[in-house]
Every structure is written in C-alpha cells, then in structure tokens.
C-alpha cells in the first residue's frame, strides 16, 4: 500500500511540472506578443517551477534504486 502513495505523489509532481511548463510557455508567448515585461517574467517563473518539479520527480525516482 505504501507504494501506491509514493507512485501517486510522483505522478502528481510530473503532472504539475508539465502543466506549469505549458502554462509558462503560453504566458511568455503572450507577454512577448503584447510587449509586457510582467507577463514574460511570470511565464519564466512558471517555467522554472515546472522544471523544478520535473527535476524533483526524476531525483526522487532515482533515489530508490
């Protein structure tokens, strides 16, 4: 039963990471299109959060081996 919880948390991290990356790209593109520095910066922050979640997912998955 403990494996289910761990796998679910890792899947959640992966989905949050990919979702943040997609939203980040869309916000950066919107900021670029309208020339808004704030939107571009917010998009970069979302991208970094998504990358951090994906890296965290990979590190946690590999630490058990």
C-alpha positions, 0 to 999 in steps of 0.5 A: 500500500505504501507504494501506491502513495509514493507512485501517486505523489510522483505522478502528481509532481510530473503532472504539475511540472508539465502543466506549469511548463505549458502554462509558462510557455503560453504566458511568455508567448503572450507577454512577448506578443503584447510587449509586457515585461510582467507577463514574460517574467511570470511565464519564466517563473512558471517555467522554472517551477515546472522544471523544478518539479520535473527535476524533483520527480526524476531525483526522487525516482532515482533515489530508490534504486 
